[in-house]
Amino acid sequence: MKRSNNLPSDYTQVRRKNRAVQDPAWIRGFLHNAPYGTIATVWEDQPFLKPSLFAYDEDENVIYLHSALEGRMRTNV
């Protein structure tokens, strides 16, 4: 069964609000210092997680992912 993109709002809310990070400086520091990230996708109800190297461009506020030109992650995304 394929799921709808219209998730109930309780699915998109932070569950542990006392642990939510909202400080932009902390987030930027984390992105500059994290050795890698994990990309999580779902395809036809099957979860897929892939550790990936990335680079954070603070000036443009974008994250660049390192990946193969073909593969499951790119297909899912």
C-alpha positions as CSV (number, residue, x, y, z in Angstrom):
1,M,0.0,0.0,0.0
2,K,1.4,3.4,-1.0
3,R,1.0,6.1,1.6
4,S,-0.3,9.5,1.0
5,N,1.9,12.6,1.4
6,N,-0.8,14.2,3.5
7,L,0.4,13.1,6.9
8,P,-1.6,13.9,10.0
9,S,-0.1,17.0,11.8
10,D,1.0,14.8,14.8
11,Y,3.4,13.0,12.5
12,T,5.2,16.2,11.6
13,Q,5.5,17.7,15.1
14,V,8.6,17.4,17.3
15,R,7.8,14.7,19.8
16,R,10.2,15.7,22.5
17,K,9.8,19.5,22.4
18,N,12.1,19.9,25.4
19,R,14.9,18.5,23.2
20,A,14.1,20.6,20.0
21,V,17.0,22.8,18.9
22,Q,15.9,26.2,17.6
23,D,19.2,28.1,18.0
24,P,20.5,28.9,14.5
25,A,24.1,29.3,15.8
26,W,24.0,25.8,17.4
27,I,22.6,24.3,14.2
28,R,25.2,26.0,12.0
29,G,28.0,24.8,14.4
30,F,26.6,21.3,14.3
31,L,26.5,21.2,10.5
32,H,30.1,22.5,10.3
33,N,31.4,19.9,12.7
34,A,29.4,16.7,12.0
35,P,31.6,14.1,10.4
36,Y,28.7,12.7,8.3
37,G,24.9,12.6,8.1
38,T,22.3,10.0,7.5
39,I,19.8,10.3,4.7
40,A,16.4,8.6,5.5
41,T,14.0,7.8,2.7
42,V,11.0,5.5,2.2
43,W,10.0,3.8,-1.0
44,E,6.7,1.8,-1.1
45,D,6.6,1.5,2.7
46,Q,10.3,0.3,2.9
47,P,12.6,2.5,4.9
48,F,16.1,3.1,3.7
49,L,18.9,4.8,5.7
50,K,22.3,5.7,4.2
51,P,25.2,7.3,6.0
52,S,26.6,10.0,3.7
53,L,29.4,12.6,3.6
54,F,28.1,16.2,3.2
55,A,29.3,19.8,3.1
56,Y,27.4,22.7,4.5
57,D,27.6,26.0,2.7
58,E,26.6,28.6,5.4
59,D,26.5,31.5,2.9
60,E,23.9,29.8,0.7
61,N,22.4,27.9,3.7
62,V,22.5,24.6,1.7
63,I,23.7,21.1,2.3
64,Y,25.6,19.3,-0.5
65,L,25.4,15.5,-0.3
66,H,28.1,13.1,-1.6
67,S,26.6,10.2,-3.5
68,A,26.9,8.0,-6.5
69,L,25.3,9.1,-9.8
70,E,23.0,6.1,-9.6
71,G,21.7,4.1,-6.7
72,R,18.9,3.5,-4.3
73,M,19.3,6.8,-2.5
74,R,19.0,8.9,-5.6
75,T,16.1,6.8,-6.9
76,N,14.2,7.3,-3.7
77,V,14.9,11.0,-3.5
